[in-house]
Amino acid sequence: MSEVLDEASLLAAELLARRWLPRKHPRVRRALIDAELWQAVQDRLAQVGLRLVDNIHADHICVALLRGAETAVFGEAGLDANNNVELPRDAVSLLVLLWSLIVLPKRERQSARAASAEGDAQEEMFSSEKPLPSAASVSPVVSYKALLSDFGTQLGKKTRMDGNLKRLEAHGFILRRGDDIAEGPLLDLLLDYDSLAPRILDGALGDVLARVRSQESETPAITENHAAGEDA
């Protein structure tokens, strides 16, 4: 038992030091298949008001405050705020928009591939359970230029949006790769999909996302028609 607790202490300490860890990390992999170790880590973190956050749709795990500790840490005013990492309102709007453009399509692709794999497995006599596709393999990227063109005015224009993108990257929500904005370690961990997705899909932003996807689907057809015209 002492060995398990020592391993739990090391994993808890590393999570606190690094803020998040990939699921492929050796200690994380062991904890994900060892229920006793996972519970030991949870117990260690709970002693200081924290909990493990894991999501099969994400490639990382992290820690967050226990609900019971939030009031003591942030106070009533902090809990009434729109976030607890001191993001300005337009940065929160940008975060929700990027979550919608990246996480929602990713979840759809993961579900589609998992369903396809399940169908293939049913045709095999000796099939084993296959995990969901990794987030990195199906997570879309957002073009910075397209984001600025489509939403720059609403998000404070270039200077303001650039500053907020830096804030989101520093907090681990996104990654910047040249012109591409990709999913960061915490984007699909710290935003509650079950409560956020229905509000977005059934709200005003749902129309915006539908329009963006329509434009993306039309782009290849326009390109092909243009190429055909050049060949003619």
N, C-alpha and C positions, 0 to 999 in steps of 0.2 A: 504493500500500500504506500509506503514511504517513497518508493521509486516513482509511482504514479503521481504523487503530490509534487515531487521535485520536478518532474517533467511538466506538470501543470503550472508550477511557479515560473518556469523558464518561458513557457508559451505566453503566459499572462504578462510577464515582464517585457517580452519582445513586442507584443501587441501594443503595450503602453508606450514603448520607446519609438516604434516605427509607425504607429497609428493604424496601419492595416498590413495584412500579410496575404500573399497569394495562396490559393487552395492547394497549389503544388508544393508549397513549403513542407519539408519533411515532418516537422512537428504538427503542422496543421493537418496533413494527410493522415497522420496517425490518430489525431483527435477525432477526425471525421468518421473513422471506422471503429474507434474504441470509445464506447459509451461511458465507461468509467472515467477515462481521462477527460472527455468532454465535460462531464458533470463536475469533475474536480476543478477544471478551469473556471467553469461558471461559478462554483462556490468561492474560489479565490477572488474573483472579480466582484462578486456580490458583497464581499466584506468591505469593499471600498465604494459601494454604490454603483457598480458598473455591471454590464452584461455583454455577452458575446452576441454579435450580429452576423448571421449567416444566411445565405440565399442561394439556392441551387441554380438560379439564373445568373449569378455573378461569379467572377473569377477570384474574388478576394473575400476575406472576413475582416471584421473590425470590432471595436468596442463602442458602446454608447451608455449613457446614463440609464439606470433603472428608473422607471416611472416614479417610484416613491422618493427618489433622490432629487428629482427635477426642481421641485418647489424649494427645497432647502438650498440648492445651488444657485438657481436663477431668480428665485422669488416670484411673487405673483406677476410683477411687471414683466419679468423675463419670459414667463410662460404665455403672456398675452401678446408678445411680440411675434412678428411673422417668421422669425428664425432666431436661433441662439448662437450664431457665429458672426454676428454683427455685419451681416450683408445688407447693403442698402436695398430699398424696395425694387429699384430697377434691376439690380443684380439677381434678386429672387425671381423676378419675371423672366430674366434671361435664363436662369437655371431651370425653371419649369418648362420653358420653350425648348431648351436643348434636351431635357429629359424626354419630352414628348417626341422630338425628332429622332432620338437615338434609342431610348429604351423601349418605347412602344413597338416600333418595327422589329427590334431585336427579339422581343418576347414572341411576336408573331412568327418569326423565322424559327426560333427555337422550338416552338410548339409544333410547327409544320414539319420540321425535320424529325422531331421525336415521334410524331404520328407516323411518318413515313418509315422510320426505323422499326416501329412497333409492328407495322403491317408486314415488313420484310421478315421480321423475326417470327411471326406467326406461320410463315411458310417453311421455316427451318425446324427440323425435328428436335435438335439439341441447341437451342438458342439461350443466351444469357442476357440478363437485363442490361441495357445500354444506357449510359448517362445522357443528359441533355447536351447538345453541342455547346462548346465553350463560348463564352460571351465574345471573345476576341474574334472567333471565326464567323460570327453572324452579326456583330454589332456594326451598324452603318456609321459613316463619318459625315459630318456636316461641313460644307464649304464655307470658309470665313467670308469670302467675297459674296456668296449667295446670301448668307445670313445678314451681312451688312446692307446688301441691296434690298432685301425683302423686309427686314425688320429694323434697320438702322434708325429710322426716324422715330419709331415708337420706343426704342431702347436708348435714346439719348445721343444718337449719331456716333461717329467713329471714335472720337476721343473717349467718350464715356463708356462705350461698349468695350473698347480695348481694355480700359481699366477694370471693368467688371469681369472680363474673361480672365485677366490675370488673377483676380481674387478667387474665381471658381477653380482655376488650375492650382493655386496655392493650397486650397482646401481639399484637393484630391477629387473634385467632381468631374473634371475634364482633363484631357491631355491635348497638347498642341503639337501638331506635326506639320510644319510648314503652313500651308493654307487650310489643312484639314483640322477639324475639331473632333476628337474621338472620346469615347467613354473613359472616364477615370475610375479609379478603384472604388470610390464611394457613391457614384451616381445611382447605381441600382441597389445600394445597401441602405442608405439613410433616407431615401424618399420612399414613402409607403405606396407601393403600386396599387394595392387593393382599394385604398381610399382616393388616390389621386387619379388613376386611370379613368374611372367612371365620370368624374367631374370634368375631365378634359375632353373625353370622347363625346359626352353628352352636352358639353357647354360650347361657348363661342369659339374656343380654340380648336374644337373638333372640325369646324368648317375651314379654319386656316390650314390645318394638317391635311384635310382632304384636298384642298386646292394645291398644296405643295406636292403631294403625291401624284396628283393628276398632271402637274407640270413635269415631274420627273419621268412619268411613264410616256409622256408625249415627246420628250427630247430625243430618244433613240429613233422614233419614227420620222421626226423632222430631219435628223441627221441622215438617215437612209434615203429619204426623198431628195435631199440636197445632193447626196452623192450620185443618185440615179440621174439627176438632172445634168450633172457634170459629165457623166459617161455618155449621155445622149448627145 
